[in-house]
Amino acid sequence: MKILIVDDEPPARDRLKRLVEELEGCECAGEAGNGTEAVTLAGQLAPDVVLMDIRMPGMDGVEAARHLSRLDEPPAVIFVTAYDEYALQAFETQAVGYLLKPVRREKLADTLQRAARLTKPQLAMLAREVAPKQRRTHLSVRMRHELRLIPVEEVLFFLADQKYVTVRHLGGEELIEESLRALEEEFAPDFVRIHRNALVAARHIASIDRSGEGQYAVRLRGHADELPVSRRLATDVLRRFRG
Amino acid sequence: MSSQSSDTAPAQPPAFYLPDFCATPTVLAVVLISELVAIVLTLARQELQHGFWIDLARTSLFLLWIGLSSATALCYSRPHLARLSVARSSAISLALPVAVTLLISEVTYWLGKSWFGGLETGVASLFPADHASFLLRNLFIAFIVSALTLRYFFVAHEWRRNVEMKARLRIDALQARIRPHFLFNSMNTIAALTRSNPGQAEEAVEDLADLFRASLKEARGRIPLKEELEVARIYQRIEQLRLGNRLKVSWQTDALPMRTLVPSLVVQPLLENAIYHGIEPLPEGGTVVVSGERKDDLIELRVSNPVRTLEGGTIHSGNRIALDNIRERLELAYPGRARVDVVSNATEYVVTLTFPLVEPVTEALE
């Protein structure tokens, strides 16, 4: 059984690694210090199980698990936590495997035996219970067997087109399978709806210019094209950015 | 993105001290006070055998009118008074009964004059004869009695608040002492070190024991600043094992008078917050700065940590509890002379404690 260990604290990783290697038939495939690393490594190493710390800087464990579930062959995820009242309640009700630090060897062996992939509803529930109001730090795009992560900070805008949404970010352009409405709900007020089909990152807006009679367009830093502001939303957008 | 917030509230919003004058116990108290004053006035005025009961009845009736009308006036104005400062609301609460007394005295005088003025005997003698002296005396008495009553309510309220605060502090202190998260993480670190680095594990256990001992001692009150800073350093050592070089703490506390007394565990929780909310969420870590200086008779102690830019300026609820706890303990130790200020912006979160310098009493004097 290939196991990926994810924890931001080196001593905690060392201990888990030692415990894993002492178990028969288990090997530590790799170690990651935060959620982003975990997602990248999981794509490359294709582990069977990920031992995932919850509280980590940058991307936390629950978000990393959500991204991992989008892999073709997602690994089973077992959460490891020192103390987290809400998380424990959620794990119990959702029958999600978890371990408490300091981890006991027998408990680890037992939980690894029963490790199962997390389902979408389980993950949605966890995201709500464990980190309410917390938005994702990254978007994930599936690339063959791996996941590519796009930091939300680097996203310039989302553009909806029939079935897909295009993400334009500092590093290029990608298609994702999420609805503009859900994205707007998750990332407001950092992202602003300027058109029926466009959601723009407030932090990247360079200017809002008049483009015609009662018409406005948004210009973004690091992007040549202008995005039109719909007449219906023009007042809201102008009020927000011009006071 | 940059949000600027400053929080300079004193230990607690000064809760309004006047009781609800519509509530039965308070009305009863007003009746009791009116009656007692009536008895005192009657005793002072009359030969005991001569018309005592009639005079008492007359004075009681008059005073009960004043007492209950004042209670009504205070009851209705209480919501407005509660919004004012203590000094202003006290002045108004004092003026109201005096005004009511003036009104009722006036009505009584004119009532007596116009209805019974013609009668030679009996009822007329119950009413005052001299207008000016009657009014003046009543106003003076009303002023003094109202002032005493207000003072009584104020002291009773302060006493109750103090008792409640102490009880709550005891509970808060128990909860705020050691975060469970910290305890279990430390245990985990020690478990990891026992094999890889037994020497360090041993030190960690000793540090943890010292930290717990310090937190249990809390009820005993004030300790020298030197000791408090030592506890904070012990805490830092334990966290350092876990976070490695992601955690840096810069101590700029040499200028502080180390012998001054402080309530125990006022610095360590600030460091804990700074690490938990400031350093841990940063992938690359950061530096917590603990600095302090003496300004005349005051000591200023600052703990600052970097903030993750995306959520700059947010104050977590756990942080609030710890800050409120420190604020209350400082207030209890130095009533009205200590402050806890929080300033946060997009890059930094700074907590400043200001409290008076207290030199320990020398051994010989004890």
Interface residues (C-beta under 8 A of the other chain):
Chain A: D8 E9 P10 P11 A12 D14 R15 R18 G33 N34 R55 P57 G58 A82 Y83 D84 L100 K101 P102 V103 T137 E153 R203
Chain B: M1 P180 H181 L183 F184 N185 M187 N188 T189 I190 A191 A192 L193 R195 S196 L241 R242 L243 G244 E280 P281 L282 P283 L310
